[in-house]
Amino acid sequence: MSLESQDLPGLPTAISAPNFDLNDEHRHLLDEITRSARAQFGDGVTQRDLEGKWPEDGFSRLAEMGVLGASIPEQYGGAGLDLFSAGLVGQAIGRVDPSVSTSWQSHDNLCVNNLYQNGNEFQRRKYLPGLTDGSKVGAIGMTEPNAGSDALGGMATTAVRDGDVYVLNGSKTFITNGPIADIALVYAKTAPELGKKGISAFIVERAFDGFSSSPSFDKMGIRASPTGALYFDNCWVPVENLVGQENQGIAVMMSGLDIERAFCSMMVLGMSERAVELSVEYAKTREQFGQPIGNFQMVQSKLAEMYVALETMRGLVYRALAMANSVGAGEGGRGEIHKLSAAAFMYAGEACMRICDEAVQIHGGNGFMRETEVNQLLRSAKIQEIGGGTKEIRRLIIAREMLAS
């Protein structure tokens, strides 16, 4: 049976297929930030990872690249990009150094974008300029020693209002940028008896009495990105630093998590691209049995599987972040974006682990050495199955949204 235009009255003779690729502006942005990231951070990637040392001028370099406050309007010092374009920045930096990309996205998306989306005008004007010019480092305080996957129900940090201040007590852990953060967006229970409906969000400054942090943790991967604990011991936070309404912090948190998962997936895509690139280069140049190992079908099969996983990841991740573009303040935590962002991060994290594992396998004994880039990528890939909600939690989110629809 032939499907001709005359068989379908009213339809045009040619129907344009949707374009699932980046447009010219997006490709130019991705290429330019990749080049800039290589110039600023390309040297010493593996050494920084081995030493677990963040460069002291790291955020100054990011400011020089013009990528701080990527999704923030220019009037607050940002670059004025939409969320998707800002995600391309994370992809580009992820191609160069996962540690830098991790610290950047925690600062720029979890803290800065969240403050812009949910803060009031006073808070925006007070905090965003320093966060966008590199003079201040941002973090987010959600996870606690006994509240990881159960971040809402297990939260023990409290904030009690006392006149014109809130008094915070408790701690947070596994906080990216925690040891160096000047400003943290912190979640605490203002009405513990209400459970998850009694959570509020606060802007906490390093200078506030009662606020301290631990040294950087010794991690398996992304070792140059400083991660630590935050401590609140009768920490006084002005009432004006309450973000949104009291006991409405869950709306800030959940919309932020959906965007986080979609946004972080872009960094994972960049890491995976780099692992494939390194594997192809090695397969072309490494010789065994008198010929490049890329001539052997087993190596070719690995490269083909890596490519398929990478391109599948790319399509899903781009789609999720494009949808996240439309998530407004207080939205998220339900519906299609909740499901799709979890799916994108779930697949990206698992595919990245497979890709990096095969990259090490292709490199053989050389890949097993800690000082090699593929070794660093494999170690750094594991956190992508844990942070931002474990891959098991991501599956639960997907299934619950499917059953609720």
Buried (B, 14 or more C-beta within 10 A) or exposed (E): EEEEEEEEEEEEEEEEEEEEEBEEEBEEBBEBBBEBBBEBBBEBBBEBBBEBBBBEEBBBBBBBBBBBBBBBBEEBBBBBBEBBBBBBBBBBBBBBBBBBBBBBBBBBBBBBBBBBBBBEEEBBEBBBBBBBBBEBBBBBBBBBEEBBBEBBEEBBBBBBBEEEBBBBBBBBBBBBBBBBBBBBBBBBBBBEEEEBEBBBBBBBBBEBEBBBBBEBBEBEBBBBBBBBBBBBEEBBBEEEBBBBEBBBBBBBBBBBBBBBBBBBBBBBBBBBBBBBEBBBEBBEEBEEEEEBBBBBEEBEEBBEEBBEBBEEBBEBBBBBBBBBBEBEBBBBBBBEBBBBBBBBBBBBBBBBBBBBBBBBBBBEEBBEEEEBBBBBBBBBBBBBBBBBBBBEBBBEBBEBBEEEE
